[in-house]
Amino acid sequence: MSWIHIYFRLAGASLRSQMQYKFNFILSTLLVFLMFGLELMTVSIIIYKFNGIKGWSVYEAGYLFAIMMFVRAFYRIIAGEINGFEKYLVQGMLDQLLLRPMPVLLVLVTRNFRPMAGELVLGTTTMSICLSYLIENKQATLWAIPCSLAVIVSGTIITLAIGLATATVGFWTHRIDELQRITDNAASIASQYPLSIYPKWMRITLLTVLPMGFTSYMPSLYVIRGELGLWILPATMLLAVALLLGALSFWKLGLRHYQSTGT
């Protein structure tokens, strides 16, 4: 419990320092909202014009998009610096964290703490519109609301585990920016849409090598389409926990093999 208390103290201090620049915070929030909002609008228009895509309606695709908005936002809130871990290795900044009397990962995840308001607002708006339509048309029930919360939690854990494992690779390679563009950015963007639209090799990759398909697509088959069955939700959560435990063990192994740059 003491580590949890320290986490909130450090995260709060980081947030207060960023809020000293209120105009920058408001502007970045608006830009993020407009950028992802424009992307959603463009995709929605295309799907609407073609009366769906691989059997997925615009509201079903919008639901997937909203799930990934939440997942990406919470991942950045919890561990935004993991996505920029290369600079800690290349510039020797990790040495400073090793000198502190607390776990390195705890210090790392509280740096540059951001609320990601733009993504959260857009995700909430999109999710509300899509779920309201699906429930009103009897495709989904009110049960979809708590199920969606479970999907967001498991998806965030899976994304965090993959991000942490990718960052750990840097203890041996040092340069990981290009790898993170694949495991984080590219995989997250691909997971915003139904996996059925991709070729077979890509679907297999997103369900095995990089299991980002379980962040939104697989559990959503049950939540909004009634497919697979209720078992997919606890199975996805178990997968998320297993991946996170594996990533944490891998992180500890990598930390033991860390060699300073000497800068």
C-alpha positions in Angstrom: 0.0 0.0 0.0 2.9 2.4 0.6 4.0 2.0 -3.0 0.5 2.8 -4.2 0.5 5.9 -2.0 3.9 7.0 -3.4 2.6 6.4 -6.9 -0.3 8.8 -6.5 2.0 11.3 -4.7 4.5 11.3 -7.6 1.9 11.2 -10.3 0.1 14.2 -8.6 3.3 16.2 -8.5 4.0 15.5 -12.2 0.5 16.5 -13.1 0.6 19.7 -11.1 3.9 20.7 -12.8 2.3 20.2 -16.3 -0.8 22.1 -15.3 1.4 25.2 -14.8 1.0 25.5 -18.5 -2.8 25.5 -18.8 -3.0 26.9 -22.3 -0.7 24.2 -23.6 -2.8 21.5 -21.9 -6.1 22.9 -23.3 -4.6 23.3 -26.8 -3.1 19.8 -26.9 -6.4 18.3 -25.7 -8.3 20.0 -28.4 -5.8 19.0 -31.1 -6.0 15.4 -30.0 -9.8 15.5 -30.0 -9.9 17.0 -33.5 -7.2 14.7 -34.9 -8.8 11.4 -33.8 -12.3 12.8 -34.3 -11.5 13.5 -37.9 -10.1 10.0 -38.3 -13.2 8.5 -36.8 -15.5 10.7 -39.0 -13.6 9.7 -42.2 -13.8 6.0 -41.5 -17.4 6.2 -40.4 -18.4 7.9 -43.7 -16.6 5.3 -45.7 -18.3 2.4 -43.8 -21.7 4.1 -44.0 -21.4 4.6 -47.8 -20.6 0.9 -48.3 -23.3 -0.2 -45.9 -20.8 -1.8 -43.6 -17.4 -3.5 -43.8 -17.2 -7.3 -43.7 -20.5 -7.4 -41.9 -19.7 -4.7 -39.4 -21.9 -1.7 -39.2 -20.7 1.9 -38.6 -21.8 1.7 -35.0 -20.1 -1.6 -34.3 -16.8 -0.3 -35.9 -17.3 2.9 -33.8 -17.6 0.8 -30.7 -14.2 -0.8 -31.4 -12.7 2.6 -32.1 -14.0 3.9 -28.8 -12.6 0.9 -26.9 -9.2 1.5 -28.3 -9.4 5.2 -27.5 -9.9 4.3 -23.8 -7.2 1.6 -23.9 -4.7 3.9 -25.5 -5.5 6.7 -23.1 -5.3 4.7 -19.9 -2.1 3.1 -21.1 -0.5 6.5 -21.7 -1.9 7.7 -18.3 -0.4 4.7 -16.4 2.9 4.3 -18.2 3.4 7.0 -20.8 7.2 7.1 -20.4 7.5 3.4 -21.2 6.7 4.4 -24.8 9.8 6.7 -24.8 12.1 4.4 -22.9 14.9 4.5 -25.5 16.1 7.9 -24.3 16.6 6.5 -20.8 19.0 3.9 -22.2 20.8 5.9 -24.8 21.3 9.1 -22.7 22.1 7.3 -19.4 19.0 8.8 -17.7 18.2 5.4 -16.3 21.2 5.7 -13.9 19.4 8.5 -12.1 16.4 6.2 -11.5 18.6 3.4 -10.2 19.9 5.7 -7.5 16.5 6.3 -6.0 15.3 4.1 -3.0 12.3 2.8 -4.8 11.5 0.5 -7.8 12.7 1.9 -11.1 9.4 1.1 -12.8 7.5 3.0 -10.1 9.5 6.1 -10.7 9.3 5.7 -14.5 5.5 5.4 -14.7 4.9 8.6 -12.7 7.0 10.8 -14.9 5.2 13.2 -17.3 1.8 12.0 -15.9 -0.9 13.2 -18.3 -4.7 12.9 -18.0 -5.2 12.3 -21.8 -8.4 14.3 -21.7 -8.9 14.5 -25.5 -8.9 10.7 -26.0 -11.1 10.1 -22.9 -13.7 12.7 -24.1 -13.8 11.3 -27.6 -13.9 7.8 -26.4 -16.8 8.6 -24.0 -18.8 10.4 -26.7 -18.3 7.7 -29.3 -19.0 4.9 -26.9 -22.2 6.6 -25.7 -23.5 7.1 -29.3 -22.7 3.6 -30.5 -23.9 1.7 -27.4 -27.1 3.7 -27.3 -27.9 2.8 -30.9 -27.0 -0.9 -30.5 -29.1 -1.1 -27.3 -32.0 0.8 -28.8 -32.0 -1.6 -31.8 -31.9 -4.7 -29.5 -28.5 -5.8 -30.8 -27.1 -5.3 -27.3 -28.5 -5.0 -23.8 -27.6 -2.9 -20.8 -25.3 -5.8 -19.9 -22.9 -4.4 -22.5 -22.1 -1.4 -20.3 -20.3 -3.3 -17.5 -18.9 -5.7 -20.1 -17.4 -2.8 -21.9 -15.7 -1.6 -18.7 -14.2 -5.1 -18.3 -13.0 -5.0 -21.9 -11.3 -1.7 -21.3 -9.5 -2.9 -18.2 -8.2 -6.1 -19.8 -7.3 -4.2 -23.0 -5.3 -1.7 -21.0 -3.4 -4.5 -19.1 -2.6 -6.3 -22.4 -1.3 -3.1 -24.0 0.7 -2.3 -20.9 2.3 -5.8 -20.9 3.2 -5.5 -24.6 4.6 -2.0 -24.1 6.7 -3.1 -21.1 8.0 -6.2 -22.9 9.0 -4.1 -25.8 10.8 -1.5 -23.6 12.7 -4.4 -21.9 14.1 -5.5 -25.2 16.0 -2.2 -25.1 18.3 -3.5 -22.3 20.0 -5.6 -25.0 19.4 -3.6 -28.2 19.3 0.0 -26.7 17.4 1.3 -29.8 13.7 0.4 -29.6 11.9 3.3 -31.2 11.3 1.5 -34.4 10.2 -1.7 -32.6 7.7 0.3 -30.5 6.2 1.8 -33.6 5.2 -1.7 -34.6 4.2 -3.2 -31.2 2.4 -0.1 -30.0 1.4 2.4 -32.6 0.8 0.1 -35.6 -0.8 -2.7 -33.5 -3.1 -0.2 -31.7 -4.2 1.4 -34.9 -4.9 -2.0 -36.5 -7.0 -3.0 -33.4 -9.3 -0.1 -33.9 -11.0 -1.9 -36.7 -12.5 -5.4 -37.1 -9.7 -8.0 -37.6 -11.9 -9.7 -40.3 -10.9 -7.0 -42.8 -7.2 -8.0 -42.6 -5.4 -10.9 -44.4 -5.1 -14.2 -42.6 -1.4 -13.7 -41.7 -2.1 -10.4 -40.1 -5.1 -11.7 -38.1 -2.9 -14.6 -36.8 -0.1 -12.1 -35.8 -2.6 -9.9 -33.9 -3.9 -12.8 -32.0 -0.6 -14.6 -31.2 2.7 -12.8 -31.7 1.2 -9.4 -30.7 -2.2 -10.3 -29.1 -3.7 -6.8 -29.5 -6.7 -8.5 -31.1 -7.8 -9.4 -27.6 -7.9 -5.7 -26.5 -11.1 -5.0 -28.4 -12.0 -7.3 -31.3 -12.3 -10.7 -29.6 -14.3 -9.6 -26.5 -16.4 -7.3 -28.6 -17.6 -10.2 -30.6 -19.6 -11.2 -27.5 -20.4 -7.8 -26.1 -22.1 -6.3 -29.2 -22.6 -9.3 -31.4 -23.4 -12.1 -29.0 -20.8 -14.4 -30.6 -18.3 -16.8 -28.9 -20.0 -16.7 -25.5 -19.5 -15.1 -22.0 -16.3 -17.2 -21.5 -14.3 -14.9 -23.7 -14.4 -12.1 -21.1 -12.8 -14.0 -18.2 -10.5 -15.7 -20.7 -9.3 -12.4 -22.0 -8.7 -11.1 -18.4 -6.7 -14.2 -17.6 -4.6 -13.7 -20.7 -4.1 -10.0 -19.7 -2.9 -10.9 -16.2 -0.6 -13.7 -17.6 1.0 -11.3 -20.1 1.5 -8.6 -17.5 3.2 -11.1 -15.0 5.4 -12.4 -17.8 6.3 -8.8 -18.9 7.2 -7.9 -15.3 9.4 -11.0 -15.0 11.1 -10.1 -18.3 11.6 -6.5 -17.0 13.4 -7.7 -13.9 15.6 -9.9 -16.0 16.4 -7.0 -18.3 17.1 -4.7 -15.4 19.7 -7.1 -14.1 21.5 -7.0 -17.4 21.5 -3.3 -17.7 24.9 -1.7 -18.5 25.2 2.1 -18.1 26.3 4.2 -21.1 28.7 6.1 -18.8 27.3 9.5 -19.8 
